[in-house]
Amino acid sequence: MNSLRVRLLFALLLMLAVAAAIMGGLTYRNVLAETESLFDYQLRQMALSLRDQGEIAPDQARAFADEQLDFVIQIWTVDGRSIYASRAHSDLPARALLGFADVQAGAQTWRTFSVATPQRVIQVAQPVVIRQRLAADAAWRSVTPLLLIAPVMALVMWRVAALTLRPLRSVAADVRRRDEQSLAPLPTEDLPEEVSPLVTAFNQLLQRLSRSLDAQRAFVSDAAHELRSPLTALKLQLQLLRRAPDDAARGEAIAALGDGIERAVRLVEQLLTLARSEPGAPPATMEALDLSEVVRQAVADTVPFALARGSELELEADAPVPVRGDRTLLSVLARNLADNALRYAPAGSKVQITVRRDGGGAVLHVDDAGPGIPPGERERVFDRFYRRAASADEAGTGLGLAIVKSVAALHGANVALADAPLGGLRVVVRFPSAP
């Protein structure tokens, strides 16, 4: 039973049935008790009305003797001699019990009330079966309206449930009418308080989805634009290789082609890494790590590039420096920072990498002796494919710091740029406390 409407109606009808049964039962019992009390009152009043009466007039005696009258009146003298009976009734007891009593006489049970005076004893009796039948009829008549109104209430509840759930059906219909390109928020006017949080949360999801799709579209557009140049260069270098007139020219063309392939591979690798750290990508595998060990392994991967440039890599690290994160992505972050520092610093210079504990968190510093970045451009260098005019001669892709920022954001870390003691740029990555 997955229908909210059916569940609501079932609950309401069940409560209505239970309430009707309880009310009907209580009403039935109360009417029975009240009717019994009323019959007892009649018995008592009839007996008391005859208590001080000297004799029963003939007209009154004929009325009491009517066969349609349920009551039987008996009068005795104080010594037990019967002086009056409204009609012959062999089953009635010959003696009276003062007050109210249930008397078994023959096959019937009688309800009696007897009162005594100095001269006589008066008893008024009524068959219990007649009293019960009359009381039951009165009780059923009191319950019948409740039984008749219950189906009407059920129909009213059905209608009320339909009207109550109409805003929810309207929201569902609005969602069904949309296509995959329609990410506009749903209207929230005149919504019930119970539906409004759902629509608000759905609109927030649409907003996040829209931002994610916009970021993916921009990423694909930028990637297509950036890949066009190296692929075109590879095509031209391949043509030059085919047209090379001698071995020397062919060797130069092969070397240029190899450099172009290396740049293209690096660009594709960085694009894939950036895609993995973009919003909407599969979640990273977070685990407890030693940041010092992760950075040490990443720096080891950049040592060949440092040796090729004649540069020096220096690593200072506490042990251990606990963080929680994705090992692969943190390695990419450290490797990109070290690679950028080596690439944009002069050949033969020094790059210093420091990993320290910072309270309950961690901090990573990467200092180089390069030209640095003016304060006015330090925010723009985190944009994808942004390359400064001063570093146009370097074979960069403009993705290094963008990847660093995306990976840091996934780990709740902050990235800041400052002036390095070595004269170049300092990149500072601060990680939050590890749980």
N, C-alpha and C positions, 0 to 999 in steps of 0.2 A: 504494500500500500504506500506508494511513493508520492501520491497526490496530496499536496498541502491542503487543498480544499476538502478532499475526502476525509483526511485526518481531522480537520477542524470540525466538519459536520458530524463525523462519528463521535468525537468527544462531546460536542454540544448535545447531540441526540442521546448519548449515553447518560449525560448529566440530567437531561430533561426526563428521561425514563426513570432514572433513580429517584429524582425529586418527586415526580408524579406518583411513583409507587409508595414512597415514604409518606407523602401528603395524603394520598388516597387511603393508605392503611391507618394513619392517625385519625383522619376524618371519619373513617368507617367505625373505628373503635370508639371515638368520642360520641358519635351519633348513637351508637348502640347503648353506651352508658347513659347518655342523656335521656334516651327513650325509655330505658328501664327505670330511671329515676322518675320520669313523668308518669309512667304506669303505676309505680308505687305511690306517687302523690295522689293519683286518682283513687286508688284503693283506700288510702287513708282518709281522704276527704269524704268518700261515700260512707265509710264506717262511722266517722265522727258526726256526719250529718244525721245519722239514724240514732245516735247515742241518746239524745235527749227527747226524741220523738216518742210520744205516748203510745201511739199505734200507727200502723201503716194504712193509709186510706185505700179504698178499693181501686180508685183510678191509678194511684201510684203502684199498687200491687200488680195491676195488669201490666203496667209499663216494665216493672222489674221482671215479669214473667215472660217477656218477649223472647222468643227463641233466638233472635238475631243478636241479643245482648250477650256479650262474652262474660259478663260478671254474674256470679251467683252469690246471693245474700242469704245468710242463715242467722236466726236469732234463737237463743236459748234462755231459759230462766237460769237463775243462779244455781239451782239444784240439778241442771242438766236436761230439763225437759224442753223439747223443740216446740217453739210456739210460732215459728214462721220460716218458710223457705221460698225463695223466689220461684223456684221450679224444682221438680223432683230430680234428684241426682244421687243415685245409689252409690256412686264412687266417692262422694265427698266424705271426709272423716266426720265421725259423730262428735268429736270434741275439738275445741279450738285451742290454739297456742297463741297467747297474747302477743301483740306486736306483729312484725313481719316474720314469715316463715315459709319455707318450701316444704309442701306436704305431698307425700306419695300416696295416692289413692287409686287403687286399681291399676290400670295401665297408664295413667296420666300423672304428671307432676303439676301441682297447683301452687300458685303464689298467693298467700293469704295475708290478710291483716285483720287482727281481732282486737276488740276493745271491750272492757267490762264496765258496767255501771252497778249500782247497788241492786238493781232489779233484774238486769239481763246481761247477756253476753252477745255481742254482735260480731259476725265474721263476714268479710267480703273476700271472695276468691276469684281467681282468673287462671285459666290454663296457661302453663309456661310456654307451650308450643305456639299458642296464638301470640303471646307477647314477643317471642323470638321472631316469628314471621313478620309481624308488624314493624318491629325494630329493624330487621334486616331490610325490609322494603324502604324504610325511611333512610337508612344508611346508604343503600344503593342509589337512591334518588339524589342524595347529597354528593356522591362521588361521580355520578354520570356526567355533569358538566365538565369536570376535570378530564375525563376520558375523551369527551368530544372536542375539547380545546387543544389536546395534545397534538393531533395531526396538523391542526392549523398552525400551532407554534413551530412544528417541524418545518412546514413550508416557509414560514417567516424566517426561520434560521437559515434555510437554504438560500433564500434571497439575500439575506444580510451577509452571509459568507461570500456570495458572488460579488456583491457590491464592495465588500471590504478588500477582496483580493484583486479588484479591477486594476488598481495602480500597478501591481506586480505583473499582471498580464500585459498591461500597456508597455511597461519597460521591456518585457521579453519580446513583444512584437516589434518594438523599435530596434532591438538588437538583431532580430531575425531579418529585418529589412536591409540591414547594412551589408556592404561587401567588404572585401579584405583591405580596401584602400581607405575606407571611411573610419577615421579614428577620432572624430569630433566627440566631445563629451556629451553624455546623455543629459536631457533636461532634468532639473531637480526641483522645479516649481511645483507646489501643491502636493508634495509627496508625504505620505504618513511618516511619523518618526521611526517606525520599524523598518521601512523600506529605504529611507533616505541614507542611512549609513552604508547600505549595500551599494546603492547607486554612486555615492561619493567614492567608495573604495574602488569601484569599477572604473570610474572616471580617472582616478589616480593611476590605475593600472594602464588605461589607454594612454595617459600622458607619458608614463615611463616607456611604454612600448613605442610611442611616436618618437621620443627622443632616441631610443635605441635604433629604430629603423632609419632615422635621419643620420645618425652617426655611421651606420653601416653603409648607407648610400654615399655619404661623403667619403668614407674610407675606400669604397670600391672606385669612386670617381678619381680620388687622389692616386690610388694605386695604379689604375689604368693609365693615368697621365704620367706617373713617374716611371712606369715600366716601358712606356713607349720609347723614351730616349735611349736607355741602355740596349734595348732590343734592336732599335734602328742602328745604333753604333755597332753592335755585333754583326748585323747584316752588312754594313759598309766594310767592316774589317775583314769579313769573310770574302767579300768581293776583291779587296786589295790583295788578300792572300792568293786568290786565284790568278790575279793579274801580275803577281810579282815576277819581274824579269830575271832575277838571279837568286842565288841562295841567300845572300845578305839581306836583300829586300824581303825574301820569304821568311827569314828568321825574325826580322823586325815585325812583320805582319803577324807571325805566330805569337810573339811576345805580347803585342798589342791585343790580339784576340784573347789570349789567356788572361790579361788584366781585365778586359771587358767582361769575360765570363765570371771572373772572381767578383767584380763589382755587382754583376747581376745576381749571382748567388747570394751575396751578402744582403742585397736589397730584398730578395725574396724571403730570406730567413728572417730579416727584421720585420717584413710585412706580416709574416705568419706569427711571429712573436707578438706583434702589436694586436693582431686579430684575436689572439688568445687572451689578451688582457683587456679587450674592449668590453663594455657593458653588453650583456646578453650572451657572452661566451660561456662555455661550460665552467662550473665552479672549480676554483683551484683546490688542490688537495692540501689542506692545512695540517701541519704536524709540528711537534716541538723540535726545534733545530738549534744548532750552535752557529750563530752568524759568523763567527770567526772562521770556522771550518769551511762554510759555504763560500766566503769571500776568498779564502786561501786557494781553494780549488779553482775558482773563477780567474783569479790572478795568474795561476799556473797556466791556464789556457792562453793568456795573452803574452806570456814570456817570449815565445818565438817572434811575435810582432815587435816587441820591445827590443829584442836583440837585433832584428833587421834594421831598426832605426838607430841603433846605438844608444838607446835610452836606458835609464835605470829605474827599476820598479822597487819601491820600498814599502813593506807591509809591517805595520805595528798593530797588534791585536791582543786584547785581553782573552783569557781562556778560562771558562767558556763565556760566551755572550748569548744567553738564551733568548730566542724569539719564537714566534709561532707563525709559520708561513709555508709556502710552496717552494720546495728546494729548487726545482727547475727555474721558476720565475725569478727567485732571488739570485740565482746564478747568472741569469740573463741581465738582471739589474747591475750587479757588480761588474760583469764583463763589459757591458756597454759603457759604464763610467770609466773603467780603466782604458778601454779602447779609445774613447773620445779624448781622454787626457793625453794619451800617447800620440794620437793622430793630429791634434791641434797644437801641441807643444812643439818647440823646436827639436830637431833630431839631436840626440845626445844629451838631452836634458833629463831632469829627474821628476818622477811622479811618485807622490807619497800617499799611501792609503792607510787609514787608521780606523780601527774598530774598537769601540769602547762601550762599557756599560754606562747607562745614563739613568740613575735611580733604578726603577724597576724595568726600564726600557733599554733601548740600544741606540747608538748613533754611529753612522758611517760617514767618514770624511774622505774626499778624494781631492788632492791638491796637485796642481800642475804649474809649470813655468811658462805657459803660453801667453797669448795676448789678452786673455780674459774676455769678459763680456761687459759692456757698459751697463749701468743700472737701468737705463731706459729700454734696453732690449732683453732683459732677463726674463720677462714674462713671455715674450714672443718665441723664445728659443724652445719652449715646451710644445709649440704647435707642430703638427706633423708636416714634414717636408720643408720646414723653414730652415734656410741656410743664410748665414750672415754674408754680406758682401765682402767683408774683410777676410773670410775664410773660403772664398769661392774656389781657390786653387786646391783645397783639400778634397780628397775623393770620398766625401761623406754623403749620406743619404738624407740627412735631416730628420732621421727617425730615432736617433739614440736617446735624446733626452725625453722625447715623447713616450718612448717605451718605459723609461725610468719612472716617469710620472704616473703612467697607467699601472705599472706593477706596484709602485708605492701606494697608490690609492686603494688597490685591492687588499693591501696589508694594513690599511689604516695609518700609513706613515706619511710624513710631510717631507717635501723636497724644497730646499732653499739654495740660492746661489749667493756667493760672497767673494770677496777678494782673498786670495790665498797668500800665506806667508812667503811662498816661493815666487810671488810676483804675478802669477796667473789667476786662474779661476779655482774657487773652492766650491764643491758640491757637497751639501750636508743632507743626509737622509736620517730622520729621526723616527724610530719605531716605537710603538706604544708598549706598555708593560705586557710581558708574556704571562698568561694565566697559569 
